[in-house]
């Protein structure tokens, strides 16, 4: 009871970009062909979500991309339950992540030879590893996680990146998400992968963190890094590494300036157009 689906019609050339922004913080998002160069973006909302606020947000996001609300055909519809998650997941194939891993979205799938499996929990949303920013962060973790290191995963979603960090050598990971439902999903995924002893999942963000970490990974929107660069730097050990994504290539100069002001030195950039990933280290390490 109370489940809703927000849908909008958008140009197919913008579907990944709009879906990533519009779907942030939702229970899940999918893109389906809508004919003649169009895609339908469907965002799924829970009983506690403010439907009017989500509609207004959709209008703002589409407007920022030059799409009038009338052209976007924004609609909100009640749906009976959350079975859409199962239907969506059951249609997904194994998702390669980085050079070593593969996400298995549902039961009955096996990892291809040479890849280590990360298993999701059927019926739970918040990200499957399909999005380019997740792949970029996973690649950064493979390269930067040192054996025996301690990492922080901010905006953890399903906990995929926390699991990648452990499989890459981290001895301990704290995984936090500001959304309690996402943190609950991450806890279930961590349990399904047998890592409850090495990954601590909780609700919160950088303000809830105490102590320092050898590395921080965060796949969050650009505004977070502009506002919290100093806090991220303070949470890193003197040799600490920061790997971040969730923003566009065009956002790099502004984010780099914020990191530099917080004594974080950028030493690696990567991209999967239009998405970017930056890796930095505390200055003076």
PASEBA-1860 file (N, C-alpha, C; in nm, 3 decimals):
! residues 285
1> XXXXXXXX> 0.084/-0.119/0.000/0.000/0.000/0.000/0.088/0.125/0.000 ~ 0.052/0.225/-0.082/0.122/0.351/-0.083/0.240/0.359/-0.176 ~ 0.271/0.251/-0.248/0.381/0.257/-0.345/0.337/0.342/-0.464 ~ 0.433/0.420/-0.520/0.401/0.506/-0.634/0.511/0.493/-0.739 ~ 0.471/0.523/-0.862/0.567/0.528/-0.973/0.554/0.662/-1.042 ~ 0.664/0.738/-1.045/0.669/0.864/-1.116/0.733/0.837/-1.252 ~ 0.669/0.880/-1.358/0.724/0.857/-1.492/0.731/0.987/-1.570 ~ 0.827/0.993/-1.661/0.843/1.111/-1.746/0.895/1.065/-1.883
9> XXXXXXXX> 0.854/1.135/-1.986/0.899/1.107/-2.122/1.010/1.205/-2.158 ~ 1.125/1.153/-2.200/1.241/1.238/-2.227/1.312/1.191/-2.354 ~ 1.395/1.277/-2.414/1.474/1.232/-2.529/1.566/1.117/-2.489 ~ 1.575/1.017/-2.574/1.659/0.901/-2.544/1.806/0.940/-2.524 ~ 1.850/1.047/-2.588/1.989/1.090/-2.574/2.022/1.140/-2.434 ~ 1.919/1.172/-2.355/1.940/1.225/-2.220/1.898/1.127/-2.112 ~ 1.858/1.005/-2.151/1.793/0.919/-2.051/1.885/0.880/-1.936 ~ 2.011/0.843/-1.964/2.101/0.804/-1.855/2.126/0.920/-1.759
17> XXXXXXXX> 2.151/1.038/-1.815/2.182/1.154/-1.733/2.065/1.192/-1.644 ~ 1.945/1.201/-1.702/1.827/1.242/-1.625/1.789/1.134/-1.525 ~ 1.796/1.008/-1.565/1.760/0.899/-1.474/1.849/0.898/-1.351 ~ 1.978/0.923/-1.370/2.071/0.921/-1.257/2.039/1.032/-1.157 ~ 2.005/1.150/-1.207/1.975/1.263/-1.119/1.837/1.249/-1.058 ~ 1.738/1.219/-1.141/1.601/1.208/-1.092/1.584/1.089/-0.998 ~ 1.654/0.981/-1.024/1.637/0.861/-0.942/1.713/0.863/-0.811 ~ 1.803/0.960/-0.791/1.881/0.964/-0.667/1.790/0.976/-0.546
25> XXXXXXXX> 1.806/0.885/-0.452/1.726/0.889/-0.331/1.594/0.816/-0.340 ~ 1.563/0.762/-0.457/1.439/0.686/-0.474/1.463/0.540/-0.439 ~ 1.359/0.458/-0.449/1.375/0.315/-0.426/1.433/0.243/-0.548 ~ 1.426/0.306/-0.663/1.478/0.245/-0.784/1.434/0.323/-0.906 ~ 1.508/0.309/-1.014/1.475/0.381/-1.137/1.502/0.289/-1.255 ~ 1.420/0.297/-1.358/1.441/0.218/-1.479/1.413/0.304/-1.600 ~ 1.471/0.266/-1.713/1.453/0.335/-1.840/1.397/0.235/-1.940 ~ 1.288/0.273/-2.007/1.229/0.185/-2.109/1.209/0.265/-2.237
33> XXXXXXXX> 1.225/0.203/-2.354/1.203/0.273/-2.481/1.059/0.322/-2.491 ~ 1.044/0.441/-2.547/0.910/0.498/-2.564/0.882/0.535/-2.708 ~ 0.970/0.492/-2.801/0.949/0.514/-2.944/0.994/0.648/-2.993 ~ 1.030/0.655/-3.120/1.062/0.780/-3.190/1.163/0.866/-3.115 ~ 1.274/0.806/-3.072/1.379/0.880/-3.006/1.350/0.919/-2.863 ~ 1.249/0.857/-2.804/1.210/0.891/-2.667/1.232/0.774/-2.573 ~ 1.252/0.806/-2.447/1.259/0.704/-2.340/1.164/0.746/-2.229 ~ 1.113/0.648/-2.159/1.035/0.673/-2.039/1.122/0.640/-1.918
41> XXXXXXXX> 1.138/0.738/-1.829/1.209/0.716/-1.704/1.106/0.692/-1.596 ~ 1.120/0.581/-1.523/1.026/0.546/-1.417/1.100/0.541/-1.284 ~ 1.052/0.621/-1.190/1.112/0.629/-1.058/1.012/0.573/-0.957 ~ 1.058/0.483/-0.871/0.969/0.417/-0.776/0.985/0.477/-0.637 ~ 0.871/0.506/-0.574/0.867/0.576/-0.446/0.795/0.494/-0.341 ~ 0.837/0.510/-0.218/0.776/0.438/-0.108/0.664/0.516/-0.041 ~ 0.598/0.455/0.057/0.484/0.519/0.124/0.519/0.651/0.193 ~ 0.643/0.665/0.239/0.681/0.786/0.313/0.725/0.901/0.222
49> XXXXXXXX> 0.740/0.876/0.094/0.787/0.981/0.003/0.677/1.081/-0.028 ~ 0.716/1.208/-0.035/0.622/1.317/-0.065/0.604/1.324/-0.217 ~ 0.490/1.277/-0.265/0.467/1.268/-0.409/0.472/1.405/-0.476 ~ 0.413/1.506/-0.409/0.411/1.640/-0.468/0.553/1.696/-0.480 ~ 0.633/1.671/-0.379/0.772/1.719/-0.383/0.850/1.650/-0.495 ~ 0.824/1.520/-0.515/0.892/1.448/-0.622/0.848/1.497/-0.759 ~ 0.719/1.529/-0.774/0.674/1.585/-0.902/0.741/1.719/-0.929 ~ 0.747/1.805/-0.826/0.811/1.935/-0.843/0.960/1.919/-0.876
57> XXXXXXXX> 1.024/1.821/-0.813/1.164/1.795/-0.843/1.181/1.750/-0.987 ~ 1.093/1.663/-1.034/1.100/1.617/-1.173/1.085/1.733/-1.270 ~ 0.993/1.825/-1.238/0.974/1.941/-1.325/1.100/2.027/-1.331 ~ 1.167/2.044/-1.215/1.290/2.124/-1.212/1.401/2.057/-1.292 ~ 1.416/1.926/-1.275/1.524/1.855/-1.344/1.500/1.855/-1.495 ~ 1.378/1.827/-1.536/1.348/1.831/-1.679/1.365/1.972/-1.734 ~ 1.322/2.071/-1.657/1.337/2.211/-1.701/1.482/2.249/-1.720 ~ 1.571/2.197/-1.632/1.713/2.226/-1.644/1.773/2.167/-1.771
65> XXXXXXXX> 1.704/2.067/-1.827/1.748/2.006/-1.953/1.666/2.057/-2.072 ~ 1.592/2.165/-2.051/1.516/2.227/-2.160/1.388/2.154/-2.197 ~ 1.335/2.075/-2.104/1.212/1.999/-2.131/1.098/2.058/-2.049 ~ 0.997/2.111/-2.115/0.881/2.167/-2.045/0.801/2.056/-1.979 ~ 0.737/2.084/-1.863/0.658/1.980/-1.796/0.555/1.914/-1.887 ~ 0.492/1.994/-1.975/0.391/1.936/-2.065/0.455/1.839/-2.164 ~ 0.576/1.871/-2.209/0.646/1.780/-2.302/0.696/1.655/-2.231 ~ 0.729/1.670/-2.103/0.780/1.557/-2.027/0.673/1.459/-1.984
73> XXXXXXXX> 0.546/1.499/-1.995/0.434/1.411/-1.960/0.455/1.344/-1.825 ~ 0.486/1.425/-1.724/0.513/1.373/-1.590/0.385/1.318/-1.529 ~ 0.393/1.195/-1.480/0.276/1.130/-1.421/0.315/1.059/-1.292 ~ 0.221/1.054/-1.198/0.236/0.976/-1.075/0.124/0.873/-1.070 ~ 0.160/0.749/-1.046/0.059/0.643/-1.043/0.079/0.557/-0.919 ~ -0.030/0.514/-0.858/-0.024/0.420/-0.748/0.003/0.280/-0.804 ~ 0.088/0.205/-0.736/0.109/0.065/-0.772/0.088/-0.020/-0.648 ~ 0.049/-0.142/-0.666/0.000/-0.223/-0.556/0.108/-0.257/-0.454
81> XXXXXXXX> 0.226/-0.295/-0.498/0.329/-0.336/-0.404/0.465/-0.322/-0.470 ~ 0.567/-0.377/-0.405/0.703/-0.363/-0.454/0.749/-0.473/-0.546 ~ 0.657/-0.554/-0.602/0.700/-0.663/-0.689/0.774/-0.613/-0.812 ~ 0.762/-0.483/-0.843/0.834/-0.427/-0.957/0.984/-0.449/-0.942 ~ 1.033/-0.447/-0.817/1.176/-0.467/-0.797/1.218/-0.606/-0.842 ~ 1.139/-0.706/-0.804/1.169/-0.843/-0.845/1.163/-0.858/-0.996 ~ 1.061/-0.798/-1.057/1.048/-0.808/-1.203/1.167/-0.741/-1.272 ~ 1.204/-0.625/-1.220/1.317/-0.550/-1.277/1.447/-0.629/-1.262
89> XXXXXXXX> 1.475/-0.678/-1.138/1.598/-0.751/-1.115/1.604/-0.881/-1.196 ~ 1.490/-0.948/-1.209/1.489/-1.077/-1.279/1.521/-1.062/-1.427 ~ 1.508/-0.941/-1.480/1.538/-0.917/-1.621/1.685/-0.881/-1.643 ~ 1.762/-0.861/-1.535/1.900/-0.818/-1.547/1.995/-0.937/-1.561 ~ 2.096/-0.918/-1.641/2.203/-1.016/-1.655/2.316/-0.981/-1.558 ~ 2.413/-1.071/-1.537/2.528/-1.035/-1.454/2.594/-0.907/-1.504 ~ 2.636/-0.823/-1.411/2.690/-0.691/-1.444/2.838/-0.688/-1.406 ~ 2.925/-0.680/-1.506/3.069/-0.673/-1.482/3.103/-0.542/-1.412
97> XXXXXXXX> 3.192/-0.551/-1.313/3.231/-0.435/-1.235/3.382/-0.437/-1.217 ~ 3.449/-0.333/-1.269/3.593/-0.331/-1.264/3.652/-0.447/-1.342 ~ 3.774/-0.484/-1.308/3.841/-0.593/-1.380/3.818/-0.728/-1.315 ~ 3.770/-0.728/-1.189/3.769/-0.853/-1.112/3.633/-0.901/-1.067 ~ 3.532/-0.815/-1.070/3.407/-0.846/-1.002/3.289/-0.854/-1.098 ~ 3.181/-0.915/-1.049/3.056/-0.919/-1.123/2.942/-0.915/-1.023 ~ 2.842/-0.831/-1.050/2.725/-0.821/-0.965/2.619/-0.918/-1.018 ~ 2.567/-1.002/-0.930/2.461/-1.095/-0.965/2.331/-1.042/-0.906
105> XXXXXXXX> 2.243/-0.984/-0.990/2.125/-0.913/-0.939/2.016/-1.003/-0.882 ~ 2.015/-1.131/-0.919/1.909/-1.219/-0.869/1.961/-1.362/-0.860 ~ 1.881/-1.449/-0.803/1.921/-1.588/-0.784/1.926/-1.662/-0.918 ~ 1.999/-1.770/-0.920/2.007/-1.851/-1.041/2.116/-1.808/-1.137 ~ 2.199/-1.710/-1.096/2.308/-1.663/-1.181/2.441/-1.708/-1.124 ~ 2.536/-1.735/-1.210/2.670/-1.773/-1.168/2.770/-1.671/-1.220 ~ 2.877/-1.653/-1.145/2.982/-1.561/-1.187/3.061/-1.620/-1.302 ~ 3.089/-1.541/-1.405/3.177/-1.589/-1.513/3.314/-1.623/-1.458
113> XXXXXXXX> 3.382/-1.713/-1.524/3.516/-1.754/-1.481/3.608/-1.633/-1.473 ~ 3.682/-1.623/-1.364/3.777/-1.514/-1.347/3.721/-1.392/-1.277 ~ 3.592/-1.394/-1.241/3.533/-1.279/-1.171/3.472/-1.323/-1.038 ~ 3.487/-1.238/-0.937/3.436/-1.266/-0.804/3.294/-1.209/-0.792 ~ 3.203/-1.289/-0.738/3.062/-1.252/-0.734/3.028/-1.160/-0.618 ~ 2.945/-1.060/-0.647/2.879/-0.978/-0.546/2.730/-1.001/-0.563 ~ 2.667/-1.060/-0.463/2.527/-1.100/-0.476/2.435/-0.996/-0.413 ~ 2.332/-0.955/-0.489/2.229/-0.866/-0.435/2.117/-0.949/-0.372
121> XXXXXXXX> 2.029/-0.879/-0.302/1.916/-0.944/-0.236/1.792/-0.922/-0.321 ~ 1.725/-1.028/-0.367/1.606/-1.013/-0.451/1.501/-0.926/-0.383 ~ 1.443/-0.835/-0.463/1.335/-0.751/-0.413/1.378/-0.625/-0.344 ~ 1.509/-0.595/-0.343/1.558/-0.474/-0.278/1.627/-0.385/-0.380 ~ 1.591/-0.257/-0.379/1.642/-0.162/-0.478/1.765/-0.087/-0.424 ~ 1.793/0.032/-0.481/1.902/0.123/-0.444/2.030/0.097/-0.520 ~ 2.025/0.042/-0.639/2.143/0.035/-0.723/2.195/-0.106/-0.744 ~ 2.231/-0.135/-0.869/2.277/-0.269/-0.904/2.420/-0.272/-0.956
129> XXXXXXXX> 2.484/-0.156/-0.969/2.617/-0.153/-1.028/2.615/-0.123/-1.175 ~ 2.497/-0.097/-1.232/2.488/-0.067/-1.375/2.542/0.070/-1.410 ~ 2.529/0.167/-1.317/2.558/0.305/-1.354/2.709/0.328/-1.370 ~ 2.748/0.411/-1.468/2.890/0.436/-1.492/2.965/0.487/-1.369 ~ 2.901/0.566/-1.282/2.972/0.618/-1.165/3.010/0.505/-1.069 ~ 2.926/0.403/-1.057/2.961/0.288/-0.973/3.079/0.214/-1.032 ~ 3.078/0.196/-1.163/3.189/0.126/-1.228/3.320/0.204/-1.213 ~ 3.312/0.337/-1.226/3.432/0.420/-1.211/3.488/0.409/-1.070
137> XXXXXXXX> 3.400/0.413/-0.970/3.446/0.402/-0.831/3.506/0.264/-0.805 ~ 3.445/0.160/-0.860/3.498/0.025/-0.841/3.639/0.013/-0.899 ~ 3.660/0.071/-1.015/3.793/0.069/-1.076/3.894/0.142/-0.989 ~ 3.852/0.255/-0.932/3.942/0.330/-0.845/3.977/0.250/-0.720 ~ 3.878/0.180/-0.664/3.904/0.099/-0.544/4.001/-0.014/-0.574 ~ 3.983/-0.081/-0.686/4.074/-0.188/-0.723/4.219/-0.140/-0.726 ~ 4.238/-0.016/-0.772/4.373/0.038/-0.786/4.428/0.096/-0.655 ~ 4.341/0.143/-0.566/4.387/0.222/-0.453/4.378/0.154/-0.317
145> XXXXXXXX> 4.296/0.051/-0.302/4.282/-0.013/-0.171/4.407/-0.094/-0.139 ~ 4.470/-0.062/-0.026/4.589/-0.135/0.017/4.549/-0.248/0.111 ~ 4.621/-0.360/0.109/4.589/-0.470/0.201/4.591/-0.423/0.346 ~ 4.487/-0.461/0.420/4.481/-0.427/0.560/4.432/-0.286/0.590 ~ 4.389/-0.211/0.491/4.347/-0.072/0.512/4.203/-0.063/0.562 ~ 4.167/0.054/0.615/4.032/0.082/0.664/3.969/0.188/0.575 ~ 3.846/0.162/0.528/3.780/0.250/0.434/3.642/0.292/0.483 ~ 3.598/0.405/0.430/3.464/0.458/0.455/3.392/0.469/0.322
153> XXXXXXXX> 3.270/0.414/0.314/3.186/0.424/0.194/3.068/0.514/0.228 ~ 3.066/0.633/0.169/2.959/0.730/0.195/2.854/0.724/0.083 ~ 2.726/0.728/0.122/2.619/0.712/0.023/2.623/0.572/-0.033 ~ 2.626/0.473/0.057/2.662/0.336/0.018/2.557/0.265/-0.067 ~ 2.430/0.309/-0.066/2.328/0.241/-0.146/2.317/0.095/-0.107 ~ 2.338/0.006/-0.202/2.331/-0.138/-0.172/2.457/-0.192/-0.106 ~ 2.558/-0.110/-0.091/2.682/-0.156/-0.029/2.780/-0.220/-0.125 ~ 2.755/-0.208/-0.255/2.842/-0.272/-0.354/2.986/-0.225/-0.342
161> XXXXXXXX> 3.007/-0.094/-0.328/3.144/-0.043/-0.325/3.215/-0.082/-0.196 ~ 3.143/-0.092/-0.086/3.203/-0.140/0.038/3.253/-0.283/0.020 ~ 3.174/-0.364/-0.050/3.213/-0.503/-0.076/3.335/-0.508/-0.168 ~ 3.336/-0.423/-0.272/3.453/-0.417/-0.360/3.578/-0.381/-0.280 ~ 3.564/-0.287/-0.186/3.679/-0.246/-0.105/3.733/-0.364/-0.024 ~ 3.644/-0.443/0.037/3.688/-0.560/0.115/3.753/-0.663/0.024 ~ 3.689/-0.692/-0.088/3.746/-0.790/-0.180/3.879/-0.743/-0.240 ~ 3.903/-0.611/-0.236/4.029/-0.557/-0.289/4.137/-0.550/-0.183
169> XXXXXXXX> 4.102/-0.584/-0.058/4.205/-0.591/0.046/4.177/-0.516/0.174 ~ 4.071/-0.436/0.180/4.040/-0.363/0.303/4.005/-0.460/0.416 ~ 4.058/-0.433/0.534/4.030/-0.520/0.647/3.900/-0.482/0.716 ~ 3.859/-0.354/0.699/3.739/-0.304/0.764/3.681/-0.189/0.683 ~ 3.549/-0.187/0.667/3.482/-0.078/0.595/3.361/-0.034/0.676 ~ 3.344/0.095/0.690/3.222/0.153/0.745/3.141/0.206/0.627 ~ 3.018/0.160/0.613/2.932/0.199/0.501/2.813/0.276/0.555 ~ 2.796/0.400/0.509/2.690/0.486/0.560/2.603/0.537/0.446
177> XXXXXXXX> 2.473/0.550/0.473/2.382/0.615/0.380/2.284/0.700/0.461 ~ 2.253/0.818/0.410/2.162/0.908/0.481/2.019/0.855/0.483 ~ 1.987/0.765/0.391/1.853/0.708/0.383/1.849/0.578/0.464 ~ 1.766/0.570/0.569/1.760/0.447/0.649/1.722/0.324/0.568 ~ 1.637/0.339/0.467/1.599/0.225/0.385/1.719/0.172/0.306 ~ 1.799/0.264/0.254/1.920/0.221/0.181/2.015/0.149/0.275 ~ 2.032/0.201/0.396/2.120/0.135/0.493/2.069/-0.005/0.526 ~ 1.936/-0.020/0.536/1.879/-0.152/0.561/1.911/-0.248/0.446
185> XXXXXXXX> 1.894/-0.201/0.323/1.925/-0.284/0.206/2.073/-0.323/0.208 ~ 2.161/-0.225/0.236/2.305/-0.254/0.238/2.337/-0.360/0.342 ~ 2.271/-0.354/0.458/2.294/-0.455/0.562/2.260/-0.594/0.512 ~ 2.147/-0.604/0.440/2.106/-0.734/0.387/2.202/-0.785/0.280 ~ 2.250/-0.694/0.196/2.344/-0.734/0.091/2.477/-0.777/0.151 ~ 2.524/-0.703/0.250/2.648/-0.740/0.319/2.634/-0.879/0.381 ~ 2.519/-0.904/0.444/2.494/-1.035/0.505/2.493/-1.145/0.398 ~ 2.429/-1.118/0.285/2.420/-1.217/0.178/2.556/-1.253/0.120
193> XXXXXXXX> 2.653/-1.162/0.135/2.788/-1.188/0.085/2.884/-1.233/0.195 ~ 2.829/-1.260/0.315/2.910/-1.314/0.423/3.014/-1.219/0.479 ~ 2.983/-1.087/0.480/3.084/-0.989/0.520/3.041/-0.905/0.641 ~ 2.948/-0.955/0.721/2.902/-0.876/0.836/3.014/-0.850/0.937 ~ 3.115/-0.934/0.940/3.225/-0.912/1.033/3.326/-0.810/0.986 ~ 3.317/-0.768/0.858/3.416/-0.676/0.804/3.357/-0.545/0.754 ~ 3.225/-0.540/0.736/3.160/-0.417/0.691/3.055/-0.377/0.795 ~ 3.070/-0.257/0.848/2.975/-0.202/0.945/2.883/-0.103/0.871
201> XXXXXXXX> 2.755/-0.132/0.868/2.659/-0.048/0.795/2.580/0.037/0.893 ~ 2.559/0.164/0.857/2.482/0.252/0.943/2.414/0.362/0.865 ~ 2.330/0.438/0.934/2.261/0.552/0.875/2.337/0.680/0.910 ~ 2.361/0.762/0.811/2.431/0.888/0.837/2.518/0.929/0.722 ~ 2.597/1.035/0.745/2.688/1.085/0.642/2.818/1.125/0.710 ~ 2.894/1.212/0.649/3.027/1.246/0.699/3.021/1.306/0.839 ~ 2.911/1.372/0.874/2.898/1.431/1.007/2.886/1.328/1.118 ~ 2.855/1.204/1.084/2.840/1.098/1.184/2.969/1.020/1.204
209> XXXXXXXX> 3.074/1.059/1.133/3.199/0.982/1.134/3.291/1.029/1.245 ~ 3.352/0.935/1.315/3.456/0.966/1.412/3.581/0.888/1.374 ~ 3.695/0.943/1.408/3.821/0.880/1.372/3.858/0.906/1.227 ~ 3.963/0.841/1.182/4.011/0.861/1.045/4.021/0.728/0.972 ~ 4.030/0.737/0.840/4.032/0.619/0.753/4.148/0.630/0.654 ~ 4.192/0.514/0.609/4.295/0.512/0.506/4.240/0.552/0.370 ~ 4.109/0.538/0.352/4.047/0.575/0.226/3.899/0.601/0.243 ~ 3.848/0.685/0.157/3.704/0.715/0.152/3.660/0.704/0.007
217> XXXXXXXX> 3.550/0.633/-0.016/3.487/0.631/-0.147/3.347/0.690/-0.131 ~ 3.308/0.776/-0.224/3.177/0.840/-0.217/3.124/0.861/-0.357 ~ 3.006/0.809/-0.383/2.940/0.823/-0.513/2.813/0.906/-0.489 ~ 2.831/1.038/-0.487/2.727/1.131/-0.445/2.731/1.251/-0.539 ~ 2.626/1.333/-0.538/2.618/1.448/-0.628/2.724/1.553/-0.597 ~ 2.752/1.638/-0.695/2.860/1.736/-0.686/2.847/1.828/-0.566 ~ 2.726/1.871/-0.532/2.706/1.966/-0.423/2.760/1.914/-0.291 ~ 2.757/1.782/-0.271/2.808/1.724/-0.147/2.958/1.751/-0.133
225> XXXXXXXX> 3.033/1.732/-0.239/3.178/1.750/-0.232/3.216/1.897/-0.218 ~ 3.136/1.984/-0.276/3.163/2.128/-0.260/3.140/2.171/-0.115 ~ 3.040/2.113/-0.050/3.006/2.152/0.087/3.091/2.081/0.192 ~ 3.136/1.958/0.161/3.197/1.874/0.265/3.343/1.839/0.239 ~ 3.409/1.911/0.151/3.549/1.878/0.120/3.636/1.881/0.245 ~ 3.619/1.981/0.330/3.701/1.992/0.452/3.675/1.875/0.546 ~ 3.548/1.836/0.560/3.513/1.724/0.648/3.570/1.593/0.594 ~ 3.568/1.576/0.464/3.626/1.456/0.403/3.776/1.450/0.429
233> XXXXXXXX> 3.844/1.563/0.415/3.988/1.568/0.439/4.019/1.534/0.585 ~ 3.938/1.587/0.676/3.961/1.563/0.819/3.941/1.417/0.857 ~ 3.861/1.345/0.779/3.833/1.204/0.809/3.936/1.110/0.748 ~ 4.034/1.165/0.677/4.138/1.083/0.616/4.265/1.084/0.701 ~ 4.333/0.971/0.704/4.464/0.963/0.768/4.564/1.042/0.683 ~ 4.684/1.071/0.737/4.781/1.151/0.659/4.813/1.093/0.522 ~ 4.800/0.965/0.502/4.826/0.905/0.371/4.695/0.867/0.302 ~ 4.586/0.924/0.348/4.454/0.881/0.303/4.421/0.916/0.160
241> XXXXXXXX> 4.341/0.829/0.098/4.300/0.846/-0.042/4.150/0.870/-0.047 ~ 4.109/0.962/-0.132/3.968/0.992/-0.155/3.932/0.959/-0.299 ~ 3.835/0.870/-0.320/3.788/0.834/-0.455/3.641/0.873/-0.465 ~ 3.609/0.963/-0.557/3.473/1.019/-0.562/3.417/1.021/-0.704 ~ 3.286/1.003/-0.713/3.214/1.016/-0.840/3.070/1.054/-0.808 ~ 2.986/1.051/-0.912/2.848/1.094/-0.897/2.820/1.228/-0.960 ~ 2.920/1.283/-1.031/2.909/1.415/-1.091/2.957/1.411/-1.235 ~ 2.935/1.520/-1.306/2.968/1.526/-1.448/3.110/1.578/-1.471
249> XXXXXXXX> 3.164/1.549/-1.587/3.297/1.598/-1.624/3.304/1.749/-1.613 ~ 3.197/1.816/-1.648/3.197/1.964/-1.643/3.206/2.017/-1.501 ~ 3.180/1.934/-1.400/3.188/1.976/-1.261/3.330/1.967/-1.205 ~ 3.422/1.906/-1.278/3.557/1.880/-1.225/3.627/2.006/-1.177 ~ 3.633/2.116/-1.254/3.710/2.233/-1.206/3.663/2.285/-1.071 ~ 3.533/2.293/-1.051/3.480/2.344/-0.924/3.510/2.249/-0.809 ~ 3.494/2.119/-0.834/3.522/2.022/-0.729/3.671/2.016/-0.699 ~ 3.755/2.022/-0.801/3.899/2.021/-0.779/3.943/2.140/-0.693
257> XXXXXXXX> 3.883/2.256/-0.717/3.916/2.374/-0.638/3.877/2.355/-0.491 ~ 3.761/2.293/-0.468/3.716/2.268/-0.331/3.809/2.169/-0.261 ~ 3.851/2.065/-0.333/3.942/1.967/-0.275/4.077/2.029/-0.243 ~ 4.127/2.112/-0.334/4.256/2.177/-0.313/4.253/2.266/-0.189 ~ 4.142/2.339/-0.172/4.128/2.426/-0.055/4.126/2.346/0.074 ~ 4.087/2.220/0.066/4.081/2.132/0.183/4.208/2.047/0.196 ~ 4.314/2.084/0.126/4.444/2.015/0.131/4.436/1.873/0.076 ~ 4.355/1.856/-0.027/4.346/1.728/-0.096/4.401/1.748/-0.237
265> XXXXXXXX> 4.502/1.669/-0.271/4.571/1.685/-0.399/4.521/1.581/-0.498 ~ 4.465/1.628/-0.608/4.413/1.539/-0.712/4.529/1.474/-0.785 ~ 4.525/1.340/-0.801/4.631/1.275/-0.877/4.580/1.179/-0.983 ~ 4.449/1.164/-0.994/4.396/1.076/-1.099/4.257/1.122/-1.140 ~ 4.232/1.122/-1.270/4.099/1.150/-1.324/4.061/1.039/-1.420 ~ 3.935/1.004/-1.420/3.883/0.911/-1.521/3.741/0.953/-1.553 ~ 3.689/0.903/-1.664/3.554/0.942/-1.702/3.490/0.835/-1.787 ~ 3.360/0.835/-1.784/3.275/0.756/-1.873/3.166/0.853/-1.914
273> XXXXXXXX> 3.192/0.926/-2.021/3.109/1.042/-2.056/2.961/1.016/-2.039 ~ 2.894/1.112/-1.970/2.944/1.241/-1.922/2.993/1.237/-1.777 ~ 3.010/1.118/-1.719/3.039/1.106/-1.576/3.188/1.105/-1.549 ~ 3.226/1.156/-1.430/3.367/1.167/-1.394/3.395/1.099/-1.262 ~ 3.523/1.066/-1.241/3.570/1.011/-1.114/3.704/1.076/-1.084 ~ 3.723/1.122/-0.961/3.847/1.185/-0.917/3.906/1.109/-0.801 ~ 4.038/1.098/-0.798/4.108/1.036/-0.687/4.211/1.137/-0.635 ~ 4.206/1.160/-0.504/4.293/1.261/-0.442/4.359/1.204/-0.317
281> XXXXX> 4.464/1.274/-0.271/4.535/1.233/-0.152/4.556/1.356/-0.062 ~ 4.554/1.334/0.066/4.578/1.445/0.158/4.715/1.505/0.133 ~ 4.721/1.637/0.124/4.848/1.705/0.102/4.940/1.684/0.221 ~ 5.070/1.676/0.191/5.168/1.662/0.298/5.188/1.521/0.345 ~ 5.120/1.424/0.279/5.137/1.284/0.323/5.269/1.229/0.271
END
